[in-house]
Amino acid sequence: MKKIIYWLIIILVVVSGLLFANGKIKNEVSKKASSKPLTAAERASEMKRWEASPDGVKYKKWEMSPQGKKVFAGVAKIRRQVKDYTNMQAIVTSLSLPPGSKLGFGMMVKINGDDYILSFGPENSDRNLKLNNQFKQLHNLKVNDKIILKSHGVSVAPKYAYPIVSGDFVAQDGKIIYKHIPRKGGC
């Protein structure tokens, strides 16, 4: 009888410890998830702190350099078309990205006389076979092919000498060869 009571007490202690620990973890997660967005003053303070950091100083220096100014001028040229999600005519200038790039699958294109990186993201995506088929159609493009593209975003990075256009839609000769498939259940 003493052994049974002893084992019941041990089981009770272990179970209550697990329940207590689990409740504590849930409370920590809910506190993090319910954090308020930063106010304008807090954002400005964080931005000033970042600009004073070594990475911020390096970025500001690049932004003011001739290369950075050229990249931002390229962004300004297509900003309206990206904002309105309208067609942009492009010519494929290279089927590979600059050496050392970590943007996934992409190519170099010329839009309105300026060079851009056209990035489609990781090619080894297992989330959808249809996505891989669309990448196969993009692999069939050749240098000097004319395409129509649409994008929801253009970005910059000091690592690259060109603006980075995210490829959301590509057509060639009136035929859609790529259309971005949004993720399900997420952002």
C-alpha positions as CSV (number, residue, x, y, z in Angstrom):
1,M,0.0,0.0,0.0
2,K,2.9,2.4,0.8
3,K,4.4,1.8,-2.6
4,I,1.1,2.7,-4.4
5,I,0.8,5.9,-2.4
6,Y,4.4,6.7,-3.0
7,W,4.0,6.3,-6.8
8,L,0.7,8.3,-6.8
9,I,2.5,11.2,-5.1
10,I,5.4,11.1,-7.6
11,I,3.0,11.0,-10.5
12,L,1.0,13.9,-9.0
13,V,4.2,16.0,-8.6
14,V,5.4,15.3,-12.1
15,V,2.0,16.1,-13.7
16,S,1.5,19.3,-11.7
17,G,5.1,20.4,-12.6
18,L,4.4,19.8,-16.3
19,L,1.1,21.7,-16.1
20,F,2.8,24.6,-14.3
21,A,5.6,24.8,-16.8
22,N,3.2,24.6,-19.7
23,G,1.0,27.5,-18.3
24,K,4.1,29.6,-17.8
25,I,5.2,29.1,-21.4
26,K,1.8,30.0,-22.7
27,N,1.8,33.2,-20.7
28,E,5.2,34.2,-22.1
29,V,4.0,33.6,-25.6
30,S,0.9,35.6,-25.2
31,K,2.8,38.6,-23.7
32,K,5.1,38.6,-26.7
33,A,2.2,38.4,-29.2
34,S,0.3,41.2,-27.6
35,S,3.1,43.8,-27.8
36,K,1.9,47.2,-29.1
37,P,3.2,48.7,-32.3
38,L,5.8,51.4,-31.8
39,T,4.7,55.1,-31.7
40,A,6.2,57.6,-34.2
41,A,8.6,58.9,-31.5
42,E,9.7,55.4,-30.6
43,R,10.2,54.5,-34.3
44,A,12.3,57.7,-34.8
45,S,14.4,56.9,-31.7
46,E,15.0,53.3,-33.0
47,M,15.9,54.6,-36.4
48,K,18.4,57.1,-35.0
49,R,19.9,54.4,-32.8
50,W,20.3,52.1,-35.9
51,E,21.8,54.9,-38.0
52,A,24.4,55.3,-35.3
53,S,25.3,51.6,-35.4
54,P,28.1,50.4,-37.6
55,D,25.6,48.8,-40.1
56,G,23.6,52.1,-40.2
57,V,26.7,54.2,-40.8
58,K,27.8,51.8,-43.6
59,Y,24.3,51.9,-45.2
60,K,24.1,55.7,-45.1
61,K,27.6,55.9,-46.6
62,W,26.5,53.6,-49.4
63,E,23.2,55.5,-49.9
64,M,25.2,58.8,-50.5
65,S,27.8,57.1,-52.8
66,P,27.4,57.3,-56.6
67,Q,26.5,53.6,-56.8
68,G,23.8,54.1,-54.1
69,K,22.4,57.2,-55.9
70,K,22.2,55.2,-59.1
71,V,20.3,52.4,-57.5
72,F,17.8,54.8,-55.9
73,A,17.4,56.6,-59.2
74,G,16.5,53.2,-60.8
75,V,13.9,52.6,-58.0
76,A,12.4,56.0,-58.7
77,K,12.0,55.3,-62.4
78,I,9.7,52.3,-61.8
79,R,8.1,53.2,-58.5
80,R,4.9,54.3,-60.1
81,Q,4.5,51.1,-62.1
82,V,5.3,49.0,-59.0
83,K,2.8,51.0,-56.9
84,D,0.0,50.6,-59.5
85,Y,1.0,47.0,-60.3
86,T,1.0,47.8,-64.1
87,N,2.9,46.2,-67.0
88,M,6.6,47.0,-67.4
89,Q,8.4,46.0,-70.6
90,A,11.8,44.4,-70.0
91,I,14.6,42.8,-71.9
92,V,16.5,39.8,-70.4
93,T,20.1,40.8,-70.3
94,S,21.5,37.9,-68.2
95,L,20.1,34.5,-67.1
96,S,22.1,34.6,-63.9
97,L,22.3,36.9,-60.9
98,P,25.5,38.8,-59.9
99,P,28.2,36.6,-58.3
100,G,27.6,35.8,-54.6
101,S,24.0,36.8,-54.6
102,K,21.7,35.0,-52.2
103,L,18.3,35.9,-53.7
104,G,17.3,32.5,-55.0
105,F,16.3,32.2,-58.7
106,G,16.4,35.3,-60.8
107,M,17.9,37.0,-63.8
108,M,19.0,40.5,-64.9
109,V,16.7,42.6,-67.0
110,K,16.7,46.0,-68.5
111,I,13.6,48.3,-67.9
112,N,13.5,51.8,-69.4
113,G,17.2,51.6,-70.1
114,D,18.3,50.7,-66.5
115,D,19.5,47.3,-65.3
116,Y,17.5,45.5,-62.5
117,I,17.7,42.2,-60.7
118,L,14.5,40.3,-61.3
119,S,14.2,37.9,-58.3
120,F,11.7,35.1,-57.9
121,G,12.8,33.7,-54.5
122,P,14.0,30.2,-53.6
123,E,13.8,27.7,-56.4
124,N,13.8,24.6,-54.3
125,S,10.4,25.2,-52.9
126,D,8.5,22.0,-52.0
127,R,5.3,23.8,-51.2
128,N,3.8,23.5,-54.7
129,L,4.7,21.5,-57.8
130,K,3.0,24.1,-60.0
131,L,5.6,26.6,-58.8
132,N,8.4,24.4,-60.0
133,N,6.7,24.1,-63.4
134,Q,6.5,27.9,-63.7
135,F,10.2,28.1,-62.9
136,K,10.8,25.7,-65.7
137,Q,9.1,28.1,-68.2
138,L,11.3,30.9,-66.9
139,H,14.4,28.7,-67.5
140,N,13.4,28.7,-71.2
141,L,14.0,32.4,-71.5
142,K,17.0,33.5,-73.5
143,V,19.1,36.7,-73.4
144,N,17.5,39.5,-75.4
145,D,14.0,38.0,-74.9
146,K,11.3,40.7,-74.4
147,I,9.0,40.1,-71.5
148,I,6.2,41.9,-69.7
149,L,6.4,41.9,-65.9
150,K,4.5,43.1,-62.9
151,S,5.8,43.5,-59.4
152,H,4.5,44.5,-56.0
153,G,7.9,45.4,-54.7
154,V,11.3,46.8,-55.4
155,S,14.1,46.9,-52.9
156,V,17.7,47.8,-52.5
157,A,20.7,46.3,-50.7
158,P,24.2,47.7,-50.5
159,K,25.5,44.3,-51.5
160,Y,24.0,44.8,-55.0
161,A,24.7,47.5,-57.6
162,Y,21.1,47.2,-59.0
163,P,17.6,47.6,-57.6
164,I,15.9,44.2,-56.8
165,V,12.5,43.8,-58.4
166,S,10.4,40.9,-57.0
167,G,8.9,38.9,-59.9
168,D,5.1,38.5,-59.3
169,F,4.0,38.1,-63.0
170,V,5.9,37.5,-66.2
171,A,4.4,37.1,-69.7
172,Q,6.1,36.6,-73.1
173,D,4.3,37.0,-76.4
174,G,1.0,37.3,-74.7
175,K,1.4,34.1,-72.8
176,I,1.8,34.0,-69.0
177,I,4.9,32.1,-68.1
178,Y,5.0,32.9,-64.4
179,K,2.5,34.1,-61.8
180,H,3.4,34.3,-58.1
181,I,1.3,31.9,-56.0
182,P,0.6,33.5,-52.6
183,R,1.1,31.5,-49.5
184,K,-2.0,30.0,-47.9
185,G,-2.9,30.9,-44.4
186,G,-0.1,33.5,-43.9
187,C,1.2,36.9,-44.9
